Amino acid sequence: MVHKQAEALAERVGSEANDEGRVTKAFEIVFQRPPSAEELKASIEFMHSPELLQAASHPEYKNVAMEKPASAAAPAPKESPLKSLCWALLSSTEFLCIN
């Protein structure tokens, strides 16, 4: 369920013009507040981290139909860094716990 919600959130904020706008909109939707300067910087760095970008192209994320020849199998969309950020926000303590 969290993965589906993260994907829906990523689609919802994906129309923003740049990473700063996407992160800000995601924070406003999830936490009902804008990100602090430190959170904004860390979130953008997270989305551009080499580990995340490498994981996005890992074969494990591709949907390959075993019964079809490899040439006929279409890979599923890669995990996007934005979706990963949205998943992290939705899994955060701030989102899960009421103060």
Phi and psi in degrees as a GROMACS rama.xvg file:
@    title "Ramachandran Plot"
@    xaxis  label "Phi"
@    yaxis  label "Psi"
@TYPE xy
-63.511  -38.4528  VAL-2
-63.9242  -40.5413  HIS-3
-65.2002  -41.5732  LYS-4
-67.7308  -37.3148  GLN-5
-64.3066  -40.3172  ALA-6
-64.6341  -42.5818  GLU-7
-64.7303  -40.5451  ALA-8
-65.311  -42.4063  LEU-9
-61.222  -40.3709  ALA-10
-65.4644  -38.9016  GLU-11
-66.1619  -39.5076  ARG-12
-93.7028  -9.21285  VAL-13
-64.6173  -17.0168  GLY-14
-80.344  -7.59733  SER-15
-65.1861  153.402  GLU-16
-69.0861  -28.3353  ALA-17
-149.883  175.626  ASN-18
-60.1628  -40.761  ASP-19
-59.7437  -43.7749  GLU-20
-66.5928  -40.5421  GLY-21
-64.8824  -45.3145  ARG-22
-64.2838  -45.5658  VAL-23
-59.8448  -45.6814  THR-24
-65.0163  -39.733  LYS-25
-62.7662  -44.1739  ALA-26
-62.1693  -42.9189  PHE-27
-64.1473  -37.354  GLU-28
-71.776  -47.0966  ILE-29
-76.4483  -47.0165  VAL-30
-104.835  -5.04148  PHE-31
60.7475  33.5571  GLN-32
-159.126  155.701  ARG-33
-76.2569  157.941  PRO-34
-72.7427  150.886  PRO-35
-70.3803  167.568  SER-36
-58.9993  -39.978  ALA-37
-67.0845  -41.935  GLU-38
-65.2384  -39.9928  GLU-39
-62.4605  -48.1241  LEU-40
-61.8029  -46.7255  LYS-41
-64.0123  -38.2968  ALA-42
-66.5374  -42.7256  SER-43
-66.7756  -41.5708  ILE-44
-61.7335  -40.4778  GLU-45
-59.0186  -45.8869  PHE-46
-66.2674  -21.9069  MET-47
-106.938  10.1266  HIS-48
-68.1413  138.269  SER-49
-58.5133  -34.9237  PRO-50
-64.0413  -42.4308  GLU-51
-68.6007  -42.0212  LEU-52
-66.8164  -35.8679  LEU-53
-68.7459  -42.2734  GLN-54
-62.8548  -33.4208  ALA-55
-62.9587  -25.4864  ALA-56
-102.39  7.56022  SER-57
-67.8033  138.947  HIS-58
-58.2852  -25.5949  PRO-59
-58.8845  -27.4736  GLU-60
-85.6403  -3.23308  TYR-61
-92.6396  140.399  LYS-62
-95.3915  103.34  ASN-63
-112.751  123.647  VAL-64
-76.1376  118.56  ALA-65
-67.6066  -30.8592  MET-66
-80.3424  -11.9787  GLU-67
-101.159  151.651  LYS-68
-61.4438  152.243  PRO-69
-55.3187  -36.2684  ALA-70
-67.8785  -25.2671  SER-71
-91.356  -15.0529  ALA-72
-80.2591  127.467  ALA-73
-97.7528  129.067  ALA-74
-69.4647  146.274  PRO-75
-72.657  160.813  ALA-76
-57.5556  144.263  PRO-77
-68.4618  153.607  LYS-78
-62.6281  127.078  GLU-79
-91.8721  148.433  SER-80
-58.3721  -34.4939  PRO-81
-65.7046  -42.1139  LEU-82
-63.3805  -39.2093  LYS-83
-63.6184  -40.3711  SER-84
-64.2968  -44.3577  LEU-85
-61.6457  -40.5573  CYS-86
-60.6967  -43.0563  TRP-87
-63.5886  -42.083  ALA-88
-63.6557  -43.7188  LEU-89
-70.4606  -18.9595  LEU-90
-99.0919  1.72037  SER-91
-75.1636  156.227  SER-92
-61.9482  -38.0375  THR-93
-60.4063  -37.1041  GLU-94
-77.5645  -37.1499  PHE-95
-81.7558  -24.3425  LEU-96
-114.204  140.296  CYS-97
-91.6641  128.016  ILE-98
